[in-house]
Amino acid sequence: MKLSAEFLELSLQFYQDLLDDVSSEEEMIETVLSPLKDEGKRTNLRKYLDLITSDQIADEELRKLWWSSSADVVFHDGAALRAFLRKVRDKL
C-alpha cells in the first residue's frame, strides 16, 4: 500500500525526542496534529487513517507502513499502533 502525502507529513512530527517532550498520549496526539492546519489535508489524512486502520489491513502490514515512514517513534505491536492511529484519526 502506498503512503499518502498527508500521512508522510504526519509521520515527520514523530521526531526522536517527542516522547520526552510530552507527558501523555493525548498531548502527543495534539502535538503531532498541531502543524496540520489545512482542512483538506486533515480530511485526506482522516480518510487514509480510516483505511489503514481497518480490520482488512493486517497488524504486520500496518507496522511496515509505519516503519517505511519518516517517524522516529517506534511501535513494535501492530495492534497498539492501530489503536493509536485510530485515536489520531478521531482527533482530526
Biopython code that builds the backbone (N, CA, C, O; Angstrom):
import numpy as np
from Bio.PDB.StructureBuilder import StructureBuilder

atoms = [
    (1, "MET", "N", (0.849, -1.181, 0.000)),
    (1, "MET", "CA", (0.000, 0.000, 0.000)),
    (1, "MET", "C", (0.892, 1.242, 0.000)),
    (1, "MET", "O", (1.926, 1.283, 0.667)),
    (2, "LYS", "N", (0.478, 2.236, -0.749)),
    (2, "LYS", "CA", (1.246, 3.471, -0.870)),
    (2, "LYS", "C", (0.930, 4.417, 0.294)),
    (2, "LYS", "O", (-0.213, 4.510, 0.741)),
    (3, "LEU", "N", (1.951, 5.107, 0.768)),
    (3, "LEU", "CA", (1.765, 6.098, 1.826)),
    (3, "LEU", "C", (1.204, 7.374, 1.222)),
    (3, "LEU", "O", (1.661, 7.812, 0.167)),
    (4, "SER", "N", (0.224, 7.972, 1.876)),
    (4, "SER", "CA", (-0.319, 9.233, 1.385)),
    (4, "SER", "C", (0.599, 10.386, 1.782)),
    (4, "SER", "O", (1.359, 10.284, 2.745)),
    (5, "ALA", "N", (0.521, 11.472, 1.037)),
    (5, "ALA", "CA", (1.334, 12.657, 1.341)),
    (5, "ALA", "C", (1.015, 13.179, 2.734)),
    (5, "ALA", "O", (1.913, 13.612, 3.456)),
    (6, "GLU", "N", (-0.243, 13.142, 3.110)),
    (6, "GLU", "CA", (-0.649, 13.631, 4.428)),
    (6, "GLU", "C", (-0.108, 12.736, 5.545)),
    (6, "GLU", "O", (0.278, 13.228, 6.605)),
    (7, "PHE", "N", (-0.081, 11.431, 5.305)),
    (7, "PHE", "CA", (0.466, 10.513, 6.292)),
    (7, "PHE", "C", (1.965, 10.735, 6.447)),
    (7, "PHE", "O", (2.493, 10.702, 7.559)),
    (8, "LEU", "N", (2.643, 10.958, 5.336)),
    (8, "LEU", "CA", (4.081, 11.247, 5.399)),
    (8, "LEU", "C", (4.335, 12.544, 6.165)),
    (8, "LEU", "O", (5.287, 12.638, 6.939)),
    (9, "GLU", "N", (3.483, 13.537, 5.945)),
    (9, "GLU", "CA", (3.609, 14.803, 6.674)),
    (9, "GLU", "C", (3.384, 14.579, 8.175)),
    (9, "GLU", "O", (4.107, 15.125, 9.008)),
    (10, "LEU", "N", (2.391, 13.785, 8.500)),
    (10, "LEU", "CA", (2.131, 13.455, 9.901)),
    (10, "LEU", "C", (3.326, 12.730, 10.513)),
    (10, "LEU", "O", (3.735, 13.040, 11.632)),
    (11, "SER", "N", (3.876, 11.784, 9.794)),
    (11, "SER", "CA", (4.966, 10.975, 10.344)),
    (11, "SER", "C", (6.196, 11.816, 10.676)),
    (11, "SER", "O", (6.961, 11.466, 11.575)),
    (12, "LEU", "N", (6.390, 12.908, 9.967)),
    (12, "LEU", "CA", (7.518, 13.799, 10.254)),
    (12, "LEU", "C", (7.419, 14.420, 11.644)),
    (12, "LEU", "O", (8.427, 14.841, 12.212)),
    (13, "GLN", "N", (6.215, 14.476, 12.188)),
    (13, "GLN", "CA", (6.005, 15.081, 13.504)),
    (13, "GLN", "C", (6.441, 14.151, 14.644)),
    (13, "GLN", "O", (6.558, 14.586, 15.789)),
    (14, "PHE", "N", (6.680, 12.877, 14.332)),
    (14, "PHE", "CA", (7.096, 11.909, 15.343)),
    (14, "PHE", "C", (8.619, 11.872, 15.407)),
    (14, "PHE", "O", (9.250, 10.875, 15.055)),
    (15, "TYR", "N", (9.195, 12.984, 15.864)),
    (15, "TYR", "CA", (10.648, 13.141, 15.929)),
    (15, "TYR", "C", (11.221, 12.350, 17.106)),
    (15, "TYR", "O", (10.489, 11.899, 17.987)),
    (16, "GLN", "N", (12.520, 12.196, 17.099)),
    (16, "GLN", "CA", (13.217, 11.301, 18.016)),
    (16, "GLN", "C", (12.904, 11.544, 19.493)),
    (16, "GLN", "O", (12.695, 10.580, 20.229)),
    (17, "ASP", "N", (12.866, 12.772, 19.945)),
    (17, "ASP", "CA", (12.673, 13.053, 21.377)),
    (17, "ASP", "C", (11.242, 13.442, 21.727)),
    (17, "ASP", "O", (10.999, 13.999, 22.798)),
    (18, "LEU", "N", (10.308, 13.161, 20.855)),
    (18, "LEU", "CA", (8.912, 13.526, 21.094)),
    (18, "LEU", "C", (8.410, 12.992, 22.427)),
    (18, "LEU", "O", (7.731, 13.706, 23.166)),
    (19, "LEU", "N", (8.737, 11.749, 22.740)),
    (19, "LEU", "CA", (8.231, 11.146, 23.972)),
    (19, "LEU", "C", (8.772, 11.836, 25.224)),
    (19, "LEU", "O", (8.161, 11.750, 26.289)),
    (20, "ASP", "N", (9.910, 12.516, 25.106)),
    (20, "ASP", "CA", (10.458, 13.284, 26.228)),
    (20, "ASP", "C", (9.764, 14.636, 26.380)),
    (20, "ASP", "O", (9.783, 15.235, 27.455)),
    (21, "ASP", "N", (9.151, 15.112, 25.294)),
    (21, "ASP", "CA", (8.558, 16.443, 25.278)),
    (21, "ASP", "C", (7.077, 16.474, 25.633)),
    (21, "ASP", "O", (6.500, 17.549, 25.797)),
    (22, "VAL", "N", (6.463, 15.306, 25.753)),
    (22, "VAL", "CA", (5.037, 15.244, 26.083)),
    (22, "VAL", "C", (4.847, 14.391, 27.333)),
    (22, "VAL", "O", (5.669, 13.532, 27.654)),
    (23, "SER", "N", (3.750, 14.649, 28.022)),
    (23, "SER", "CA", (3.524, 13.913, 29.273)),
    (23, "SER", "C", (2.399, 12.887, 29.169)),
    (23, "SER", "O", (2.157, 12.131, 30.110)),
    (24, "SER", "N", (1.715, 12.859, 28.034)),
    (24, "SER", "CA", (0.615, 11.901, 27.877)),
    (24, "SER", "C", (0.403, 11.600, 26.392)),
    (24, "SER", "O", (0.881, 12.317, 25.513)),
    (25, "GLU", "N", (-0.316, 10.536, 26.155)),
    (25, "GLU", "CA", (-0.658, 10.187, 24.776)),
    (25, "GLU", "C", (-1.513, 11.289, 24.153)),
    (25, "GLU", "O", (-1.333, 11.632, 22.985)),
    (26, "GLU", "N", (-2.427, 11.833, 24.919)),
    (26, "GLU", "CA", (-3.296, 12.913, 24.451)),
    (26, "GLU", "C", (-2.463, 14.119, 24.005)),
    (26, "GLU", "O", (-2.708, 14.694, 22.945)),
    (27, "GLU", "N", (-1.487, 14.488, 24.815)),
    (27, "GLU", "CA", (-0.620, 15.617, 24.470)),
    (27, "GLU", "C", (0.201, 15.304, 23.213)),
    (27, "GLU", "O", (0.430, 16.185, 22.385)),
    (28, "MET", "N", (0.638, 14.066, 23.075)),
    (28, "MET", "CA", (1.391, 13.683, 21.889)),
    (28, "MET", "C", (0.523, 13.833, 20.640)),
    (28, "MET", "O", (0.986, 14.353, 19.625)),
    (29, "ILE", "N", (-0.714, 13.387, 20.705)),
    (29, "ILE", "CA", (-1.614, 13.497, 19.554)),
    (29, "ILE", "C", (-1.844, 14.965, 19.203)),
    (29, "ILE", "O", (-1.799, 15.338, 18.031)),
    (30, "GLU", "N", (-2.089, 15.796, 20.210)),
    (30, "GLU", "CA", (-2.274, 17.230, 19.953)),
    (30, "GLU", "C", (-1.029, 17.842, 19.321)),
    (30, "GLU", "O", (-1.130, 18.671, 18.416)),
    (31, "THR", "N", (0.142, 17.434, 19.798)),
    (31, "THR", "CA", (1.408, 17.959, 19.294)),
    (31, "THR", "C", (1.624, 17.574, 17.835)),
    (31, "THR", "O", (1.996, 18.423, 17.025)),
    (32, "VAL", "N", (1.399, 16.320, 17.490)),
    (32, "VAL", "CA", (1.672, 15.885, 16.119)),
    (32, "VAL", "C", (0.643, 16.411, 15.131)),
    (32, "VAL", "O", (0.936, 16.543, 13.943)),
    (33, "LEU", "N", (-0.553, 16.710, 15.609)),
    (33, "LEU", "CA", (-1.581, 17.234, 14.710)),
    (33, "LEU", "C", (-1.539, 18.754, 14.579)),
    (33, "LEU", "O", (-2.094, 19.304, 13.627)),
    (34, "SER", "N", (-0.892, 19.438, 15.515)),
    (34, "SER", "CA", (-0.924, 20.911, 15.519)),
    (34, "SER", "C", (-0.417, 21.557, 14.226)),
    (34, "SER", "O", (-0.983, 22.575, 13.826)),
    (35, "PRO", "N", (0.607, 21.038, 13.549)),
    (35, "PRO", "CA", (1.034, 21.680, 12.300)),
    (35, "PRO", "C", (0.075, 21.448, 11.122)),
    (35, "PRO", "O", (0.137, 22.165, 10.123)),
    (36, "LEU", "N", (-0.787, 20.474, 11.237)),
    (36, "LEU", "CA", (-1.699, 20.142, 10.136)),
    (36, "LEU", "C", (-2.956, 20.992, 10.249)),
    (36, "LEU", "O", (-3.958, 20.568, 10.824)),
    (37, "LYS", "N", (-2.891, 22.185, 9.699)),
    (37, "LYS", "CA", (-3.984, 23.145, 9.841)),
    (37, "LYS", "C", (-4.955, 23.116, 8.654)),
    (37, "LYS", "O", (-6.134, 23.431, 8.815)),
    (38, "ASP", "N", (-4.474, 22.744, 7.477)),
    (38, "ASP", "CA", (-5.296, 22.751, 6.268)),
    (38, "ASP", "C", (-6.409, 21.710, 6.380)),
    (38, "ASP", "O", (-6.142, 20.524, 6.574)),
    (39, "GLU", "N", (-7.648, 22.158, 6.257)),
    (39, "GLU", "CA", (-8.790, 21.267, 6.454)),
    (39, "GLU", "C", (-8.847, 20.167, 5.391)),
    (39, "GLU", "O", (-9.262, 19.045, 5.682)),
    (40, "GLY", "N", (-8.433, 20.484, 4.161)),
    (40, "GLY", "CA", (-8.402, 19.471, 3.105)),
    (40, "GLY", "C", (-7.415, 18.367, 3.419)),
    (40, "GLY", "O", (-7.706, 17.187, 3.221)),
    (41, "LYS", "N", (-6.238, 18.752, 3.913)),
    (41, "LYS", "CA", (-5.227, 17.760, 4.291)),
    (41, "LYS", "C", (-5.707, 16.912, 5.464)),
    (41, "LYS", "O", (-5.479, 15.703, 5.508)),
    (42, "ARG", "N", (-6.374, 17.563, 6.409)),
    (42, "ARG", "CA", (-6.884, 16.835, 7.577)),
    (42, "ARG", "C", (-7.949, 15.818, 7.150)),
    (42, "ARG", "O", (-7.993, 14.699, 7.663)),
    (43, "THR", "N", (-8.797, 16.218, 6.214)),
    (43, "THR", "CA", (-9.823, 15.305, 5.705)),
    (43, "THR", "C", (-9.182, 14.123, 4.992)),
    (43, "THR", "O", (-9.579, 12.976, 5.199)),
    (44, "ASN", "N", (-8.189, 14.404, 4.150)),
    (44, "ASN", "CA", (-7.495, 13.328, 3.440)),
    (44, "ASN", "C", (-6.785, 12.392, 4.416)),
    (44, "ASN", "O", (-6.807, 11.174, 4.242)),
    (45, "LEU", "N", (-6.159, 12.963, 5.438)),
    (45, "LEU", "CA", (-5.469, 12.152, 6.434)),
    (45, "LEU", "C", (-6.462, 11.288, 7.202)),
    (45, "LEU", "O", (-6.196, 10.116, 7.465)),
    (46, "ARG", "N", (-7.597, 11.862, 7.559)),
    (46, "ARG", "CA", (-8.635, 11.106, 8.278)),
    (46, "ARG", "C", (-9.082, 9.903, 7.439)),
    (46, "ARG", "O", (-9.214, 8.796, 7.961)),
    (47, "LYS", "N", (-9.312, 10.118, 6.154)),
    (47, "LYS", "CA", (-9.736, 9.029, 5.265)),
    (47, "LYS", "C", (-8.643, 7.967, 5.148)),
    (47, "LYS", "O", (-8.930, 6.770, 5.162)),
    (48, "TYR", "N", (-7.396, 8.408, 5.033)),
    (48, "TYR", "CA", (-6.285, 7.462, 4.905)),
    (48, "TYR", "C", (-6.121, 6.647, 6.188)),
    (48, "TYR", "O", (-5.933, 5.432, 6.136)),
    (49, "LEU", "N", (-6.192, 7.316, 7.331)),
    (49, "LEU", "CA", (-6.084, 6.598, 8.611)),
    (49, "LEU", "C", (-7.236, 5.619, 8.777)),
    (49, "LEU", "O", (-7.057, 4.527, 9.315)),
    (50, "ASP", "N", (-8.406, 6.007, 8.320)),
    (50, "ASP", "CA", (-9.558, 5.111, 8.376)),
    (50, "ASP", "C", (-9.279, 3.855, 7.548)),
    (50, "ASP", "O", (-9.605, 2.743, 7.964)),
    (51, "LEU", "N", (-8.677, 4.042, 6.383)),
    (51, "LEU", "CA", (-8.351, 2.922, 5.501)),
    (51, "LEU", "C", (-7.309, 1.997, 6.121)),
    (51, "LEU", "O", (-7.507, 0.783, 6.170)),
    (52, "ILE", "N", (-6.208, 2.561, 6.590)),
    (52, "ILE", "CA", (-5.110, 1.705, 7.064)),
    (52, "ILE", "C", (-5.365, 1.100, 8.444)),
    (52, "ILE", "O", (-4.706, 0.133, 8.824)),
    (53, "THR", "N", (-6.306, 1.656, 9.191)),
    (53, "THR", "CA", (-6.621, 1.070, 10.500)),
    (53, "THR", "C", (-7.829, 0.140, 10.444)),
    (53, "THR", "O", (-8.287, -0.365, 11.468)),
    (54, "SER", "N", (-8.337, -0.076, 9.235)),
    (54, "SER", "CA", (-9.467, -1.010, 9.102)),
    (54, "SER", "C", (-8.981, -2.426, 9.394)),
    (54, "SER", "O", (-7.785, -2.711, 9.339)),
    (55, "ASP", "N", (-9.911, -3.291, 9.700)),
    (55, "ASP", "CA", (-9.566, -4.665, 10.040)),
    (55, "ASP", "C", (-9.058, -5.463, 8.836)),
    (55, "ASP", "O", (-8.556, -6.575, 9.003)),
    (56, "GLN", "N", (-9.184, -4.904, 7.618)),
    (56, "GLN", "CA", (-8.693, -5.594, 6.424)),
    (56, "GLN", "C", (-7.169, -5.507, 6.301)),
    (56, "GLN", "O", (-6.565, -6.277, 5.555)),
    (57, "ILE", "N", (-6.553, -4.587, 7.018)),
    (57, "ILE", "CA", (-5.098, -4.427, 7.000)),
    (57, "ILE", "C", (-4.529, -5.188, 8.197)),
    (57, "ILE", "O", (-4.894, -4.925, 9.343)),
    (58, "ALA", "N", (-3.646, -6.117, 7.922)),
    (58, "ALA", "CA", (-3.041, -6.923, 8.990)),
    (58, "ALA", "C", (-2.109, -6.055, 9.842)),
    (58, "ALA", "O", (-1.555, -5.064, 9.366)),
    (59, "ASP", "N", (-1.949, -6.445, 11.102)),
    (59, "ASP", "CA", (-1.066, -5.713, 12.017)),
    (59, "ASP", "C", (0.340, -5.569, 11.443)),
    (59, "ASP", "O", (0.946, -4.500, 11.523)),
    (60, "GLU", "N", (0.855, -6.656, 10.861)),
    (60, "GLU", "CA", (2.212, -6.628, 10.305)),
    (60, "GLU", "C", (2.318, -5.635, 9.143)),
    (60, "GLU", "O", (3.314, -4.920, 9.028)),
    (61, "GLU", "N", (1.309, -5.590, 8.294)),
    (61, "GLU", "CA", (1.320, -4.638, 7.171)),
    (61, "GLU", "C", (1.260, -3.198, 7.689)),
    (61, "GLU", "O", (1.933, -2.313, 7.160)),
    (62, "LEU", "N", (0.459, -2.973, 8.716)),
    (62, "LEU", "CA", (0.357, -1.640, 9.303)),
    (62, "LEU", "C", (1.701, -1.218, 9.899)),
    (62, "LEU", "O", (2.126, -0.075, 9.730)),
    (63, "ARG", "N", (2.357, -2.127, 10.584)),
    (63, "ARG", "CA", (3.685, -1.823, 11.139)),
    (63, "ARG", "C", (4.675, -1.505, 10.026)),
    (63, "ARG", "O", (5.475, -0.579, 10.164)),
    (64, "LYS", "N", (4.640, -2.242, 8.940)),
    (64, "LYS", "CA", (5.544, -1.977, 7.812)),
    (64, "LYS", "C", (5.279, -0.599, 7.212)),
    (64, "LYS", "O", (6.214, 0.111, 6.843)),
    (65, "LEU", "N", (4.016, -0.225, 7.116)),
    (65, "LEU", "CA", (3.671, 1.121, 6.627)),
    (65, "LEU", "C", (4.288, 2.184, 7.534)),
    (65, "LEU", "O", (4.902, 3.141, 7.064)),
    (66, "TRP", "N", (4.113, 1.997, 8.832)),
    (66, "TRP", "CA", (4.637, 2.959, 9.805)),
    (66, "TRP", "C", (6.156, 3.045, 9.710)),
    (66, "TRP", "O", (6.729, 4.135, 9.691)),
    (67, "TRP", "N", (6.794, 1.893, 9.651)),
    (67, "TRP", "CA", (8.259, 1.853, 9.625)),
    (67, "TRP", "C", (8.820, 2.404, 8.317)),
    (67, "TRP", "O", (9.975, 2.826, 8.276)),
    (68, "SER", "N", (8.027, 2.408, 7.254)),
    (68, "SER", "CA", (8.503, 2.958, 5.980)),
    (68, "SER", "C", (8.324, 4.472, 5.917)),
    (68, "SER", "O", (8.749, 5.118, 4.959)),
    (69, "SER", "N", (7.695, 5.027, 6.943)),
    (69, "SER", "CA", (7.501, 6.478, 7.008)),
    (69, "SER", "C", (8.727, 7.129, 7.648)),
    (69, "SER", "O", (9.724, 6.464, 7.930)),
    (70, "SER", "N", (8.635, 8.424, 7.869)),
    (70, "SER", "CA", (9.745, 9.177, 8.475)),
    (70, "SER", "C", (9.694, 9.211, 10.002)),
    (70, "SER", "O", (10.528, 9.861, 10.631)),
    (71, "ALA", "N", (8.745, 8.532, 10.593)),
    (71, "ALA", "CA", (8.571, 8.579, 12.046)),
    (71, "ALA", "C", (9.768, 7.987, 12.775)),
    (71, "ALA", "O", (10.280, 6.933, 12.399)),
    (72, "ASP", "N", (10.210, 8.680, 13.824)),
    (72, "ASP", "CA", (11.281, 8.182, 14.678)),
    (72, "ASP", "C", (10.740, 7.437, 15.896)),
    (72, "ASP", "O", (11.500, 6.758, 16.586)),
    (73, "VAL", "N", (9.455, 7.553, 16.168)),
    (73, "VAL", "CA", (8.820, 6.840, 17.274)),
    (73, "VAL", "C", (8.447, 5.451, 16.760)),
    (73, "VAL", "O", (7.782, 5.321, 15.732)),
    (74, "VAL", "N", (8.876, 4.420, 17.477)),
    (74, "VAL", "CA", (8.704, 3.039, 17.019)),
    (74, "VAL", "C", (7.557, 2.369, 17.757)),
    (74, "VAL", "O", (7.421, 2.487, 18.975)),
    (75, "PHE", "N", (6.748, 1.675, 17.000)),
    (75, "PHE", "CA", (5.712, 0.800, 17.566)),
    (75, "PHE", "C", (6.088, -0.623, 17.187)),
    (75, "PHE", "O", (6.249, -0.924, 16.005)),
    (76, "HIS", "N", (6.230, -1.501, 18.171)),
    (76, "HIS", "CA", (6.564, -2.895, 17.896)),
    (76, "HIS", "C", (5.314, -3.758, 17.789)),
    (76, "HIS", "O", (5.359, -4.850, 17.223)),
    (77, "ASP", "N", (4.219, -3.282, 18.320)),
    (77, "ASP", "CA", (2.964, -4.029, 18.349)),
    (77, "ASP", "C", (1.987, -3.392, 17.365)),
    (77, "ASP", "O", (1.585, -2.241, 17.537)),
    (78, "GLY", "N", (1.608, -4.141, 16.340)),
    (78, "GLY", "CA", (0.691, -3.621, 15.326)),
    (78, "GLY", "C", (-0.667, -3.254, 15.883)),
    (78, "GLY", "O", (-1.274, -2.278, 15.443)),
    (79, "ALA", "N", (-1.154, -4.024, 16.847)),
    (79, "ALA", "CA", (-2.461, -3.733, 17.445)),
    (79, "ALA", "C", (-2.412, -2.419, 18.221)),
    (79, "ALA", "O", (-3.362, -1.638, 18.178)),
    (80, "ALA", "N", (-1.313, -2.171, 18.928)),
    (80, "ALA", "CA", (-1.160, -0.907, 19.661)),
    (80, "ALA", "C", (-1.049, 0.265, 18.677)),
    (80, "ALA", "O", (-1.603, 1.337, 18.922)),
    (81, "LEU", "N", (-0.347, 0.060, 17.587)),
    (81, "LEU", "CA", (-0.234, 1.105, 16.560)),
    (81, "LEU", "C", (-1.604, 1.409, 15.965)),
    (81, "LEU", "O", (-1.956, 2.573, 15.773)),
    (82, "ARG", "N", (-2.371, 0.371, 15.676)),
    (82, "ARG", "CA", (-3.716, 0.552, 15.115)),
    (82, "ARG", "C", (-4.586, 1.370, 16.084)),
    (82, "ARG", "O", (-5.267, 2.310, 15.674)),
    (83, "ALA", "N", (-4.554, 1.007, 17.355)),
    (83, "ALA", "CA", (-5.354, 1.725, 18.357)),
    (83, "ALA", "C", (-4.913, 3.183, 18.441)),
    (83, "ALA", "O", (-5.748, 4.084, 18.518)),
    (84, "PHE", "N", (-3.597, 3.415, 18.427)),
    (84, "PHE", "CA", (-3.088, 4.780, 18.499)),
    (84, "PHE", "C", (-3.512, 5.582, 17.268)),
    (84, "PHE", "O", (-3.978, 6.714, 17.404)),
    (85, "LEU", "N", (-3.358, 5.020, 16.080)),
    (85, "LEU", "CA", (-3.720, 5.742, 14.856)),
    (85, "LEU", "C", (-5.221, 6.008, 14.783)),
    (85, "LEU", "O", (-5.646, 7.005, 14.199)),
    (86, "ARG", "N", (-6.013, 5.139, 15.363)),
    (86, "ARG", "CA", (-7.460, 5.403, 15.422)),
    (86, "ARG", "C", (-7.750, 6.597, 16.327)),
    (86, "ARG", "O", (-8.650, 7.388, 16.045)),
    (87, "LYS", "N", (-6.994, 6.728, 17.408)),
    (87, "LYS", "CA", (-7.162, 7.900, 18.284)),
    (87, "LYS", "C", (-6.753, 9.176, 17.547)),
    (87, "LYS", "O", (-7.415, 10.207, 17.665)),
    (88, "VAL", "N", (-5.667, 9.100, 16.791)),
    (88, "VAL", "CA", (-5.228, 10.256, 15.989)),
    (88, "VAL", "C", (-6.349, 10.615, 15.003)),
    (88, "VAL", "O", (-6.732, 11.780, 14.892)),
    (89, "ARG", "N", (-6.857, 9.634, 14.305)),
    (89, "ARG", "CA", (-7.938, 9.868, 13.337)),
    (89, "ARG", "C", (-9.149, 10.526, 14.000)),
    (89, "ARG", "O", (-9.748, 11.444, 13.440)),
    (90, "ASP", "N", (-9.501, 10.054, 15.182)),
    (90, "ASP", "CA", (-10.681, 10.583, 15.868)),
    (90, "ASP", "C", (-10.488, 12.034, 16.298)),
    (90, "ASP", "O", (-11.472, 12.739, 16.522)),
    (91, "LYS", "N", (-9.240, 12.498, 16.418)),
    (91, "LYS", "CA", (-8.966, 13.883, 16.825)),
    (91, "LYS", "C", (-8.958, 14.842, 15.625)),
    (91, "LYS", "O", (-8.946, 16.061, 15.794)),
    (92, "LEU", "N", (-8.964, 14.272, 14.414)),
    (92, "LEU", "CA", (-8.926, 15.131, 13.218)),
    (92, "LEU", "C", (-10.269, 15.778, 12.966)),
    (92, "LEU", "O", (-10.421, 16.531, 12.004)),
]
sb = StructureBuilder()
sb.init_structure("model")
sb.init_model(0)
sb.init_chain("A")
sb.init_seg("    ")
for serial, (resi, resn, name, xyz) in enumerate(atoms, 1):
    if name == "N":
        sb.init_residue(resn, " ", resi, " ")
    sb.init_atom(name, np.array(xyz, "f"), 0.0, 1.0, " ", f" {name:<3s}", serial, name[0])
structure = sb.get_structure()
